[in-house]
Amino acid sequence: MSRRPYCYDNAHVESFFGTLKTESDVTERRLQQSVSTLISHVDDYLRFYNRRRLRSALGFQPPAAFRKLAA
């Protein structure tokens, strides 16, 4: 894994978790629920994030639409 002098190795993960906290409904009230419920909500958000969320690098299109245009 990463060593101490390479502080930017974790930048993508930190960015994702910042987006998760901002865009999803994973809030303190969710944290008070069971772990399995929290995992379910995070899993739902990951599906949204990976399939339907607009990406600026893809011209503000979801990945599925971008793949159709590229094909």
PyMOL commands that set and color helices and strands:
alter all, ss='L'
color gray80, all
select helices_A, chain A and resi 7-23+28-31+35-51+56-58+63-70
alter helices_A, ss='H'
color red, helices_A
deselect
rebuild
show_as cartoon
